[in-house]
Amino acid sequence: MDVGDFDYSLPPELVAQEPPPRRDASRLMVLHRDGRLEHRRFPDIVGYLQGETVYLNDTRVLRARIPMTRSTGGKVEALLVRRLADRRWKALLDAGGKLRIGERLALKDGSSAAISAKDQDQWTLEFDVEPDLARVGEPPIPPYIRRPAEPRDSERYQTVYAAKEGAIAAPTAGLHFTPEILARLSTRALTLHVGTGTFKPVKCEDVGDHRMEAEAYEIPGPPSGKVVAVGTTTCRALEAWARTGQVAGWTDLFITPPFEFKVVKALVTNFHLPRSTLLMLVCAFAGRERILAAYGEAIREKYRFFSYGDAMLIL
């Protein structure tokens, strides 16, 4: 399929820049497989999921965005992608000028890191000491949120059930859940550490030429029967298990239409970026035309899009 098949036009003012005042204050679009739509509030989700097993991704987001300074005084923003070994990390670097192997970058706590290698768009950083992310890092809110990270993002760009550190982006479908809502559902946790595979843009015209970067996952035990997945990352972990039988490992599963879902029967998700792998997964789950029609309705009804936006339940 062509990447343009997953495009749509979104008014910029519908990109949520702030979290809602309460986690469960978001709207909920309920999409039935026959195309029928319902406009609800998120707490209404409990009535749809009674008696179901609801799987959550309990990954915890690292404070992985680190402001750094070059010897020239120029600013560099590092997004730590993956820890390689003691003091060595893969990172994405955003700088105003060309970076060089061997260059040393300063952190705000006085420590520094040297650039030791580059592999495609990722750099290797070797830190003097293991970075204290609680002190030098910031919440890695996405670039379409056009403001600096704030203290409240440390809480709100994290699910209430986050437990295992390792993600560089939040499993955002879970941001709407409160302890009160969870108490009324039958839930189980798994872990998929969200990495660049989830949000890396599709740059090729033919979707089949795109390759997902592998992400680590762990499922405490094999699911029994069909389940509800909260988020595309949860869905990918479950469907990876269904194809490999492995309850832990790395998955580069790329879900596009057509796709046979063997485990997931219903999906809780947010509204995703055009041309993204996340939108492609949702289209595979419910049908491209049906999803794009629902997105058109969401735009007309002024739903809020992306990470801090509203939610969709696909039944």
Backbone as numpy.savetxt, mean C-alpha at the origin, in Angstrom:
# Nx Ny Nz CAx CAy CAz Cx Cy Cz
-2.94 -6.88 -22.10 -3.77 -5.69 -22.10 -2.90 -4.44 -22.10
-3.45 -3.35 -22.61 -2.73 -2.09 -22.66 -2.92 -1.34 -21.34
-1.86 -0.68 -20.87 -1.95 0.04 -19.60 -3.02 1.13 -19.66
-3.28 1.65 -20.86 -4.32 2.66 -21.02 -5.71 2.14 -20.73
-5.89 0.82 -20.73 -7.19 0.23 -20.40 -7.55 0.46 -18.94
-6.57 0.87 -18.14 -6.80 1.06 -16.71 -6.62 2.54 -16.32
-6.94 3.41 -17.26 -6.81 4.84 -17.03 -8.18 5.46 -16.75
-8.18 6.53 -16.02 -9.39 7.33 -15.83 -8.96 8.73 -15.41
-9.85 9.69 -15.54 -9.54 11.08 -15.23 -10.10 11.42 -13.86
-9.23 11.92 -12.97 -9.63 12.23 -11.60 -9.40 13.71 -11.31
-10.44 14.43 -10.91 -10.23 15.83 -10.50 -9.27 15.90 -9.31
-8.25 16.75 -9.37 -7.24 16.79 -8.30 -7.83 17.03 -6.92
-8.94 17.75 -6.83 -9.50 18.07 -5.51 -10.09 16.85 -4.81
-10.22 15.71 -5.52 -10.74 14.50 -4.89 -9.64 13.63 -4.30
-8.39 14.01 -4.48 -7.29 13.27 -3.84 -7.22 13.70 -2.38
-7.49 12.78 -1.48 -7.55 13.12 -0.04 -6.17 13.56 0.45
-6.11 14.75 1.01 -4.86 15.28 1.55 -4.74 15.10 3.06
-5.86 14.83 3.69 -5.88 14.69 5.15 -6.67 13.43 5.50
-6.35 12.80 6.62 -7.20 11.70 7.08 -8.53 12.25 7.56
-9.60 11.44 7.54 -10.87 11.93 8.08 -10.74 12.19 9.58
-11.67 12.94 10.15 -11.56 13.28 11.58 -11.53 12.05 12.49
-12.24 10.99 12.09 -12.18 9.69 12.78 -11.89 8.63 11.73
-11.27 7.55 12.15 -10.95 6.49 11.19 -12.18 5.98 10.46
-13.28 5.80 11.18 -14.46 5.20 10.57 -15.42 6.24 10.00
-14.95 7.50 9.84 -15.81 8.55 9.30 -15.84 8.55 7.77
-15.11 7.65 7.15 -15.07 7.60 5.69 -16.37 7.03 5.13
-16.57 7.29 3.86 -17.71 6.72 3.15 -17.35 5.32 2.67
-18.38 4.54 2.35 -18.19 3.17 1.88 -19.09 2.95 0.66
-18.47 2.67 -0.47 -19.22 2.25 -1.64 -19.26 0.73 -1.64
-20.45 0.16 -1.73 -20.61 -1.29 -1.80 -20.94 -1.66 -3.24
-20.07 -2.44 -3.85 -20.24 -2.85 -5.24 -20.57 -4.33 -5.28
-21.75 -4.66 -5.80 -22.16 -6.04 -5.97 -21.74 -6.53 -7.36
-21.55 -7.84 -7.48 -21.05 -8.38 -8.74 -22.00 -8.16 -9.91
-23.28 -7.90 -9.63 -24.21 -7.60 -10.72 -24.17 -6.13 -11.12
-23.25 -5.36 -10.54 -23.09 -3.96 -10.88 -23.86 -3.01 -9.99
-24.70 -3.54 -9.11 -25.49 -2.69 -8.22 -24.58 -2.00 -7.21
-24.85 -0.70 -6.97 -24.05 0.09 -6.05 -24.88 0.56 -4.87
-24.24 0.62 -3.70 -24.84 1.22 -2.53 -23.85 2.25 -1.96
-24.39 3.36 -1.48 -23.57 4.38 -0.85 -23.84 4.35 0.65
-22.83 3.98 1.41 -22.99 3.79 2.86 -21.89 4.54 3.60
-21.88 4.38 4.93 -20.79 4.86 5.77 -19.98 3.65 6.22
-18.70 3.86 6.54 -17.85 2.70 6.79 -18.34 1.79 7.91
-18.86 2.29 9.03 -19.31 1.36 10.08 -20.38 0.38 9.60
-21.07 0.69 8.48 -22.08 -0.22 7.95 -21.48 -1.53 7.44
-20.15 -1.56 7.30 -19.51 -2.75 6.74 -19.76 -3.98 7.61
-19.98 -3.77 8.90 -20.20 -4.90 9.81 -21.39 -5.74 9.37
-22.45 -5.09 8.91 -23.64 -5.83 8.50 -23.42 -6.71 7.29
-22.43 -6.39 6.46 -22.14 -7.17 5.26 -21.20 -8.34 5.55
-20.45 -8.26 6.63 -19.39 -9.23 6.88 -19.67 -10.16 8.06
-20.88 -10.14 8.60 -21.23 -11.05 9.69 -21.12 -12.50 9.20
-20.45 -13.33 10.00 -20.30 -14.74 9.66 -19.14 -15.04 8.72
-18.43 -14.01 8.26 -17.31 -14.19 7.35 -15.99 -14.16 8.12
-14.98 -14.82 7.56 -13.62 -14.69 8.09 -12.93 -13.57 7.34
-12.51 -12.55 8.10 -11.94 -11.34 7.52 -10.43 -11.34 7.80
-9.64 -11.35 6.73 -8.18 -11.34 6.87 -7.64 -9.92 6.78
-6.72 -9.60 7.72 -6.10 -8.29 7.83 -4.59 -8.42 7.65
-3.97 -7.40 7.07 -2.52 -7.36 6.96 -1.96 -6.55 8.12
-1.26 -7.24 9.04 -0.80 -6.58 10.27 0.60 -5.99 10.16
1.09 -5.76 8.92 2.39 -5.12 8.78 2.37 -3.73 9.41
3.50 -3.32 9.92 3.64 -2.01 10.54 4.57 -1.15 9.69
4.17 0.09 9.44 4.93 0.97 8.56 6.14 1.56 9.29
7.30 1.42 8.68 8.51 2.04 9.21 8.49 3.54 8.98
9.17 4.26 9.83 9.41 5.69 9.56 10.56 5.76 8.56
10.26 5.38 7.33 11.29 5.04 6.35 11.74 6.21 5.49
11.11 7.36 5.62 11.51 8.52 4.82 12.49 9.36 5.64
13.71 9.53 5.11 14.77 10.20 5.87 15.29 11.41 5.11
15.17 12.61 5.67 15.81 13.78 5.05 17.31 13.74 5.28
18.07 14.00 4.21 19.52 13.94 4.28 20.09 15.17 3.59
21.38 15.43 3.84 22.02 16.62 3.28 23.35 16.23 2.64
23.59 16.75 1.43 24.86 16.52 0.73 25.94 17.45 1.29
27.17 17.18 0.97 28.27 18.03 1.42 28.15 19.44 0.84
27.45 19.57 -0.29 27.24 20.87 -0.93 26.12 21.66 -0.27
25.40 21.02 0.65 24.23 21.65 1.27 22.93 21.28 0.59
23.00 20.59 -0.53 21.80 20.17 -1.23 21.02 19.14 -0.43
19.72 19.14 -0.61 18.84 18.24 0.13 18.58 16.96 -0.66
18.54 15.85 0.07 18.23 14.54 -0.49 17.17 13.89 0.39
16.17 13.32 -0.24 15.17 12.57 0.52 15.35 11.09 0.21
15.57 10.31 1.25 15.76 8.87 1.08 14.51 8.13 1.56
14.09 7.17 0.78 13.04 6.24 1.21 13.69 4.87 1.34
13.87 4.42 2.57 14.47 3.11 2.79 13.52 2.04 2.28
14.02 1.15 1.45 13.20 0.13 0.82 13.33 -1.22 1.51
14.57 -1.59 1.80 14.77 -2.92 2.39 16.13 -2.96 3.09
16.14 -3.56 4.27 17.39 -3.73 5.02 18.14 -4.93 4.45
19.39 -4.72 4.06 20.20 -5.80 3.49 21.00 -6.52 4.56
21.56 -5.77 5.47 22.40 -6.32 6.54 22.59 -5.20 7.55
23.39 -5.47 8.56 23.67 -4.46 9.57 24.18 -3.19 8.91
23.44 -2.10 9.08 23.79 -0.76 8.61 23.69 -0.58 7.10
23.27 -1.58 6.35 23.16 -1.46 4.89 21.69 -1.58 4.46
21.24 -0.59 3.67 19.86 -0.55 3.22 19.79 -0.25 1.73
18.80 -0.83 1.07 18.39 -0.37 -0.25 17.50 0.85 -0.07
17.61 1.82 -0.98 16.83 3.04 -0.82 16.53 3.67 -2.18
15.45 4.41 -2.22 15.16 5.32 -3.33 15.62 6.70 -2.88
16.36 7.39 -3.75 16.90 8.71 -3.40 16.35 9.76 -4.35
15.88 10.84 -3.78 15.36 11.96 -4.56 16.23 13.17 -4.26
16.96 13.63 -5.27 17.89 14.74 -5.08 17.74 15.73 -6.23
18.14 16.96 -5.98 18.06 17.98 -7.02 19.10 17.81 -8.10
20.22 17.17 -7.77 21.30 16.98 -8.74 21.72 15.53 -8.81
22.66 15.23 -9.68 23.11 13.87 -9.90 23.92 13.37 -8.71
23.57 12.21 -8.20 24.28 11.61 -7.08 25.43 10.74 -7.59
26.42 10.51 -6.73 27.61 9.76 -7.12 27.87 8.63 -6.13
28.38 7.51 -6.65 28.84 6.42 -5.79 30.00 6.95 -4.94
29.97 6.65 -3.66 31.00 7.12 -2.74 30.63 8.40 -2.02
29.61 9.09 -2.49 29.19 10.33 -1.84 28.61 10.03 -0.45
28.88 10.94 0.48 28.40 10.76 1.85 27.30 11.78 2.14
26.24 11.28 2.78 25.06 12.08 3.08 24.88 12.17 4.59
24.56 13.36 5.08 24.42 13.58 6.52 22.97 13.48 6.95
22.74 12.89 8.14 21.42 12.82 8.74 21.31 13.90 9.81
20.08 14.19 10.24 19.87 15.29 11.16 20.38 15.00 12.57
20.69 13.73 12.88 21.22 13.42 14.21 22.74 13.44 14.25
23.37 13.87 13.15 24.83 13.95 13.10 25.51 12.75 12.50
24.80 11.65 12.32 25.38 10.48 11.67 25.35 10.69 10.15
25.91 9.71 9.41 25.96 9.84 7.96 25.86 8.48 7.31
25.69 8.51 5.99 25.62 7.29 5.20 26.35 7.52 3.89
27.03 6.49 3.40 27.73 6.56 2.13 26.93 5.81 1.06
26.88 6.37 -0.14 26.27 5.69 -1.28 27.29 4.70 -1.84
26.98 3.41 -1.79 27.98 2.41 -2.18 27.66 1.71 -3.49
26.42 1.77 -3.97 26.08 1.07 -5.21 24.74 1.56 -5.72
24.47 1.22 -6.99 23.17 1.52 -7.58 22.75 0.35 -8.46
21.48 -0.04 -8.35 20.91 -1.11 -9.17 19.58 -0.59 -9.72
19.58 -0.22 -10.99 18.43 0.41 -11.64 18.06 1.68 -10.87
16.86 1.74 -10.27 16.47 2.98 -9.59 16.71 2.94 -8.09
17.35 1.88 -7.60 17.59 1.76 -6.17 19.08 1.88 -5.86
19.36 2.58 -4.75 20.73 2.81 -4.30 20.98 1.98 -3.04
22.24 1.68 -2.78 22.63 1.06 -1.52 23.28 2.10 -0.64
22.77 2.23 0.58 23.32 3.15 1.56 24.00 2.35 2.67
25.21 2.76 3.04 25.92 2.16 4.17 26.04 3.23 5.27
25.31 3.00 6.36 25.26 3.97 7.45 26.43 3.75 8.42
26.86 4.84 9.07 27.90 4.74 10.11 27.40 3.86 11.25
26.16 4.11 11.64 25.50 3.33 12.68 24.10 2.99 12.17
23.52 1.93 12.69 22.16 1.58 12.27 21.24 2.78 12.52
20.53 3.26 11.50 19.71 4.47 11.70 18.59 4.25 12.70
18.46 5.22 13.59 17.38 5.21 14.57 16.17 5.88 13.91
15.31 5.08 13.29 14.23 5.63 12.48 13.24 6.43 13.32
13.12 6.11 14.60 12.23 6.89 15.46 12.72 8.33 15.60
14.05 8.55 15.45 14.62 9.89 15.60 14.81 10.59 14.26
15.28 9.86 13.26 15.67 10.51 12.00 14.65 10.30 10.89
13.71 9.37 11.07 12.77 9.05 10.01 11.44 9.77 10.15
10.71 9.80 9.05 9.37 10.39 9.00 8.41 9.38 8.39
7.11 9.50 8.68 6.15 8.60 8.04 6.20 8.75 6.52
6.26 7.65 5.77 6.41 7.73 4.31 5.07 7.94 3.60
4.41 9.07 3.91 3.15 9.33 3.23 3.43 9.52 1.74
2.49 9.14 0.88 2.73 9.17 -0.57 2.91 10.58 -1.11
3.58 10.71 -2.27 3.86 12.04 -2.84 2.62 12.78 -3.32
1.51 12.06 -3.57 0.30 12.79 -3.99 -0.37 13.50 -2.81
0.09 13.25 -1.60 -0.31 14.07 -0.45 0.66 15.26 -0.44
0.16 16.40 -0.87 1.03 17.54 -1.18 1.27 18.41 0.05
1.81 17.80 1.08 2.20 18.50 2.30 3.25 17.66 3.00
4.05 18.27 3.86 5.03 17.48 4.61 4.32 16.55 5.60
4.98 15.47 5.95 4.45 14.59 6.99 4.35 15.35 8.31
3.29 15.07 9.05 3.04 15.73 10.32 3.00 14.69 11.43
3.11 15.10 12.70 3.09 14.12 13.80 1.87 13.21 13.77
0.71 13.72 13.38 -0.50 12.88 13.38 -0.40 11.74 12.37
0.44 11.92 11.31 0.58 10.85 10.33 1.23 9.60 10.94
2.00 9.79 12.00 2.62 8.63 12.66 1.57 7.66 13.17
0.41 8.20 13.56 -0.68 7.35 14.02 -1.63 7.00 12.89
-2.04 7.99 12.09 -3.11 7.79 11.13 -2.67 7.05 9.87
-1.35 7.09 9.54 -0.86 6.31 8.41 -0.34 4.95 8.93
-1.17 4.37 9.79 -0.86 3.09 10.44 -2.19 2.49 10.87
-2.39 1.21 10.62 -3.63 0.58 11.07 -3.60 0.39 12.59
-4.77 0.27 13.19 -4.82 0.08 14.64 -4.31 -1.30 15.04
-4.24 -2.22 14.09 -3.77 -3.58 14.39 -2.35 -3.83 13.86
-1.64 -2.79 13.45 -0.27 -2.95 12.96 0.59 -3.56 14.06
1.37 -4.60 13.69 2.14 -5.32 14.71 3.58 -5.61 14.30
3.82 -5.94 13.03 5.14 -6.43 12.61 5.78 -5.42 11.67
6.85 -4.78 12.13 7.50 -3.73 11.35 8.12 -4.29 10.08
8.00 -3.50 9.00 8.65 -3.92 7.77 8.10 -3.27 6.51
6.99 -2.54 6.60 6.38 -1.94 5.41 6.93 -0.54 5.18
6.93 -0.13 3.90 7.31 1.25 3.57 6.11 2.01 3.03
4.94 1.39 3.07 3.67 2.05 2.75 2.59 1.33 3.53
1.53 2.03 3.86 0.47 1.44 4.67 -0.44 0.57 3.81
-0.97 -0.52 4.38 -2.07 -1.25 3.74 -3.35 -0.46 3.96
-3.63 0.48 3.07 -4.54 1.58 3.38 -6.00 1.17 3.54
-6.41 0.03 3.00 -7.80 -0.40 3.21 -8.07 -0.62 4.70
-7.04 -0.91 5.46 -7.21 -1.16 6.88 -7.26 0.09 7.74
-6.97 1.25 7.16 -6.92 2.47 7.95 -8.29 2.86 8.50
-9.38 2.36 7.90 -10.73 2.73 8.30 -11.21 1.99 9.55
-10.56 0.88 9.88 -11.06 0.01 10.95 -10.70 0.57 12.32
-11.66 0.48 13.25 -11.46 0.87 14.64 -11.54 -0.39 15.51
-11.05 -0.33 16.74 -11.19 -1.50 17.63 -12.64 -1.91 17.81
-13.56 -0.95 17.81 -14.98 -1.27 18.00 -15.53 -2.05 16.81
-15.15 -1.68 15.60 -15.59 -2.41 14.42 -14.97 -3.80 14.40
-13.69 -3.89 14.70 -13.01 -5.19 14.67 -13.61 -6.15 15.69
-14.07 -5.63 16.83 -14.65 -6.48 17.87 -15.92 -7.16 17.41
-16.55 -6.63 16.37 -17.81 -7.19 15.88 -17.61 -8.10 14.69
-16.34 -8.35 14.32 -16.03 -9.19 13.17 -15.16 -10.38 13.59
-15.18 -11.42 12.78 -14.28 -12.56 12.97 -13.05 -12.33 12.10
-11.92 -12.01 12.72 -10.74 -11.62 11.96 -9.56 -12.57 12.19
-8.70 -12.62 11.19 -7.42 -13.30 11.28 -6.37 -12.40 10.64
-5.14 -12.51 11.13 -4.07 -11.65 10.63 -3.08 -12.45 9.80
-2.56 -11.80 8.80 -1.39 -12.28 8.06 -0.48 -11.08 7.89
0.69 -11.30 7.31 1.64 -10.20 7.12 2.15 -10.20 5.69
2.02 -9.07 5.03 2.77 -8.82 3.80 3.39 -7.44 3.95
4.73 -7.40 3.95 5.42 -6.13 4.13 5.39 -5.36 2.81
4.60 -4.31 2.80 4.40 -3.54 1.57 5.71 -2.89 1.17
6.14 -3.18 -0.06 7.37 -2.61 -0.58 7.13 -1.92 -1.90
8.19 -1.79 -2.68 8.05 -1.09 -3.96 7.21 -1.88 -4.96
7.11 -3.18 -4.76 6.29 -3.97 -5.68 4.86 -3.49 -5.75
4.32 -3.07 -4.60 2.92 -2.66 -4.54 2.68 -1.33 -5.26
3.59 -0.36 -5.08 3.29 0.97 -5.62 4.16 1.38 -6.81
5.04 0.51 -7.29 5.88 0.86 -8.43 5.03 1.11 -9.66
5.20 2.24 -10.34 4.37 2.54 -11.51 4.59 1.55 -12.64
3.54 1.33 -13.42 3.64 0.49 -14.63 4.06 1.40 -15.77
5.29 1.26 -16.25 5.84 2.16 -17.26 5.77 1.59 -18.67
5.48 0.29 -18.79 5.41 -0.32 -20.12 3.97 -0.24 -20.64
3.84 -0.19 -21.96 2.50 -0.09 -22.55 1.73 -1.38 -22.41
2.41 -2.51 -22.59 1.77 -3.82 -22.45 1.89 -4.25 -20.99
0.74 -4.38 -20.33 0.72 -4.73 -18.90 1.48 -6.03 -18.65
1.45 -6.95 -19.60 2.12 -8.24 -19.43 3.62 -8.12 -19.33
4.20 -6.97 -19.72 5.65 -6.79 -19.64 6.10 -6.26 -18.28
5.15 -5.86 -17.44 5.51 -5.33 -16.12 5.89 -6.48 -15.17
6.89 -6.26 -14.37 7.32 -7.25 -13.39 7.22 -6.66 -11.99
6.48 -7.35 -11.13 6.36 -6.93 -9.73 7.64 -7.27 -8.98
8.07 -6.37 -8.11 9.17 -6.72 -7.22 8.62 -7.53 -6.06
9.35 -8.56 -5.66 8.86 -9.48 -4.64 8.76 -8.80 -3.28
7.76 -9.22 -2.51 7.53 -8.71 -1.16 7.36 -9.90 -0.21
7.85 -9.74 1.01 7.82 -10.84 1.98 6.43 -10.96 2.61
5.98 -12.21 2.78 4.68 -12.44 3.41 4.75 -13.64 4.34
3.77 -13.69 5.26 3.66 -14.82 6.18 2.20 -14.99 6.57
1.69 -16.20 6.45 0.32 -16.52 6.84 0.41 -17.55 7.97
-0.15 -17.25 9.16 0.00 -18.15 10.30 -0.50 -19.57 10.04
-1.52 -19.71 9.22 -2.03 -21.04 8.90 -2.85 -20.97 7.64
-2.98 -22.07 6.91 -3.74 -22.05 5.67 -5.19 -21.63 5.90
-5.73 -20.76 5.06 -7.14 -20.38 5.17 -8.04 -21.59 4.92
-9.21 -21.54 5.53 -10.21 -22.59 5.32 -11.38 -22.00 4.56
-11.54 -22.40 3.32 -12.64 -21.91 2.51 -12.38 -20.53 1.97
-13.43 -19.91 1.45 -13.34 -18.57 0.88 -13.42 -17.52 1.99
-12.66 -16.43 1.82 -12.55 -15.44 2.88 -12.69 -14.03 2.32
-12.75 -13.06 3.23 -12.77 -11.65 2.89 -11.36 -11.09 3.12
-10.83 -10.39 2.12 -9.50 -9.78 2.24 -9.65 -8.29 2.44
-8.99 -7.75 3.45 -8.93 -6.31 3.65 -7.67 -5.81 2.96
-7.85 -5.29 1.77 -6.74 -4.71 1.02 -6.15 -5.61 -0.04
-5.55 -4.98 -1.03 -4.94 -5.71 -2.13 -3.72 -6.51 -1.68
-3.00 -6.03 -0.67 -1.82 -6.77 -0.20 -2.25 -8.07 0.49
-3.31 -8.00 1.27 -3.85 -9.21 1.89 -4.31 -10.18 0.82
-4.97 -9.66 -0.19 -5.45 -10.49 -1.29 -4.29 -11.19 -1.99
-3.23 -10.47 -2.27 -2.08 -11.06 -2.97 -1.42 -12.14 -2.14
-1.30 -11.92 -0.83 -0.69 -12.94 0.03 -1.53 -14.23 0.02
-2.84 -14.09 0.13 -3.72 -15.26 0.15 -3.69 -16.01 -1.17
-3.72 -15.27 -2.27 -3.72 -15.92 -3.57 -2.34 -16.50 -3.90
-1.28 -15.91 -3.35 0.06 -16.50 -3.52 0.12 -17.85 -2.82
-0.43 -17.90 -1.59 -0.48 -19.19 -0.87 -1.28 -20.22 -1.67
-2.40 -19.80 -2.25 -3.26 -20.74 -2.98 -2.54 -21.35 -4.17
-1.55 -20.65 -4.71 -0.84 -21.14 -5.89 0.44 -21.89 -5.55
1.03 -21.63 -4.41 2.31 -22.25 -4.07 2.21 -23.22 -2.89
1.20 -23.04 -2.03 1.12 -23.83 -0.81 2.07 -23.37 0.27
2.83 -22.29 0.01 3.81 -21.80 0.97 3.16 -20.75 1.87
3.23 -20.97 3.17 2.62 -20.02 4.11 3.57 -18.89 4.47
4.80 -18.92 3.98 5.76 -17.83 4.20 6.75 -17.82 3.05
7.22 -16.64 2.73 8.18 -16.51 1.65 8.07 -15.14 1.00
8.41 -15.11 -0.28 8.36 -13.88 -1.06 7.42 -14.09 -2.24
6.63 -13.08 -2.56 5.73 -13.20 -3.70 5.88 -12.01 -4.63
5.91 -12.32 -5.93 5.87 -11.28 -6.96 4.61 -11.46 -7.82
3.58 -12.04 -7.22 2.33 -12.30 -7.93 1.74 -10.98 -8.44
1.48 -10.92 -9.72 0.92 -9.74 -10.38 -0.46 -10.13 -10.88
-1.49 -9.57 -10.28 -2.87 -9.97 -10.57 -3.49 -8.97 -11.54
-3.80 -9.44 -12.74 -4.46 -8.64 -13.76 -5.57 -9.47 -14.38
-6.52 -8.83 -15.06 -7.56 -9.63 -15.74 -6.95 -10.40 -16.92
-7.41 -11.61 -17.18 -8.32 -12.42 -16.34 -7.51 -13.16 -15.27
-8.16 -13.45 -14.14 -7.47 -14.12 -13.04 -8.49 -14.92 -12.25
-8.12 -16.13 -11.89 -9.01 -16.98 -11.09 -8.64 -16.83 -9.60
-9.55 -16.22 -8.84 -9.33 -16.07 -7.41 -9.77 -17.35 -6.71
-8.81 -17.99 -6.03 -9.07 -19.29 -5.41 -9.45 -19.20 -3.94
-9.14 -18.07 -3.29 -9.36 -17.94 -1.85 -10.28 -16.78 -1.52
-10.08 -15.65 -2.15 -10.77 -14.41 -1.77 -12.14 -14.34 -2.44
-13.18 -14.16 -1.63 -14.55 -14.05 -2.14 -15.09 -12.63 -2.07
-14.53 -11.79 -1.21 -14.94 -10.39 -1.09 -13.71 -9.58 -0.73
-13.73 -8.31 -1.12 -12.54 -7.48 -0.98 -12.92 -6.09 -0.46
-12.21 -5.66 0.59 -12.30 -4.28 1.08 -11.09 -3.55 0.52
-11.32 -2.40 -0.10 -10.22 -1.71 -0.76 -10.49 -0.22 -0.81
-9.47 0.55 -1.12 -9.64 1.99 -1.33 -9.81 2.25 -2.83
-9.89 3.51 -3.21 -9.92 3.89 -4.62 -8.49 4.20 -5.07
-8.05 3.55 -6.13 -6.63 3.51 -6.48 -6.26 4.40 -7.66
-4.95 4.65 -7.77 -4.43 5.50 -8.84 -4.69 4.90 -10.22
-4.90 5.77 -11.21 -4.99 5.27 -12.59 -3.71 4.52 -12.98
-3.87 3.49 -13.79 -2.75 2.73 -14.38 -1.92 1.99 -13.33
-2.40 1.85 -12.12 -1.62 1.21 -11.06 -1.89 -0.29 -11.00
-0.94 -1.03 -10.43 -1.14 -2.48 -10.26 -2.29 -2.76 -9.30
-2.57 -1.82 -8.38 -3.67 -2.00 -7.44 -5.01 -1.92 -8.17
-5.15 -0.96 -9.06 -6.38 -0.85 -9.85 -6.55 -2.09 -10.74
-5.45 -2.60 -11.27 -5.53 -3.79 -12.12 -6.02 -4.99 -11.34
-5.56 -5.14 -10.09 -6.03 -6.24 -9.25 -7.53 -6.12 -9.01
-7.99 -4.93 -8.67 -9.41 -4.74 -8.40 -10.24 -5.01 -9.64
-9.73 -4.60 -10.80 -10.43 -4.89 -12.06 -10.47 -6.39 -12.32
-9.41 -7.09 -11.98 -9.42 -8.55 -12.13 -10.46 -9.18 -11.22
-10.68 -8.59 -10.07 -11.60 -9.16 -9.08 -13.06 -8.95 -9.46
-13.37 -7.77 -9.97 -14.78 -7.43 -10.21 -15.11 -7.12 -11.66
-14.13 -7.09 -12.54 -14.37 -6.75 -13.93 -13.99 -5.30 -14.21
-13.20 -5.10 -15.28 -12.69 -3.76 -15.58 -13.81 -2.76 -15.82
-14.75 -3.10 -16.66 -15.82 -2.15 -17.00 -16.66 -1.82 -15.76
-16.92 -2.82 -14.94 -17.72 -2.60 -13.73 -16.98 -1.68 -12.75
-15.68 -1.91 -12.59 -14.90 -1.08 -11.67 -14.79 0.35 -12.20
-14.49 0.53 -13.46 -14.36 1.88 -13.99 -15.69 2.63 -13.94
-16.80 1.92 -14.12 -18.12 2.55 -13.96 -18.33 2.98 -12.51
-17.92 2.13 -11.56 -18.05 2.48 -10.15 -17.16 3.67 -9.81
-15.96 3.73 -10.37 -15.08 4.88 -10.14 -15.71 6.15 -10.70
-16.35 6.04 -11.86 -17.04 7.20 -12.42 -18.13 7.69 -11.50
-18.87 6.76 -10.89 -19.90 7.13 -9.93 -19.28 7.76 -8.69
-18.15 7.23 -8.24 -17.47 7.80 -7.07 -17.03 9.23 -7.34
-16.57 9.50 -8.54 -16.16 10.86 -8.90 -17.38 11.79 -8.92
-18.48 11.33 -9.49 -19.68 12.16 -9.53 -20.20 12.45 -8.12
-20.06 11.47 -7.22 -20.53 11.62 -5.85 -19.49 12.23 -4.92
-18.33 12.59 -5.52 -17.26 13.27 -4.78 -16.72 12.44 -3.61
-16.50 11.16 -3.87 -15.76 10.35 -2.91 -14.32 10.87 -2.86
-13.64 10.55 -1.76 -12.23 10.92 -1.58 -11.36 9.73 -1.98
-10.30 10.00 -2.74 -9.51 8.94 -3.35 -8.15 8.76 -2.67
-7.60 7.55 -2.87 -6.26 7.14 -2.49 -6.11 6.91 -0.98
-4.91 7.03 -0.45 -4.58 6.48 0.87 -5.47 6.95 2.00
-5.72 8.24 2.10 -6.57 8.78 3.17 -8.02 8.95 2.70
-8.36 8.32 1.59 -9.68 8.49 1.03 -10.69 7.50 1.53
-11.80 7.37 0.80 -12.91 6.52 1.17 -12.67 5.07 0.76
-13.61 4.20 1.11 -13.43 2.76 0.93 -14.49 2.18 0.00
-14.16 1.00 -0.50 -15.08 0.22 -1.34 -15.11 -1.21 -0.83
-16.30 -1.78 -0.78 -16.47 -3.20 -0.46 -17.02 -3.87 -1.70
-16.31 -4.86 -2.20 -16.73 -5.60 -3.40 -17.20 -6.98 -2.96
-18.46 -7.26 -3.20 -19.08 -8.53 -2.77 -19.30 -9.44 -3.96
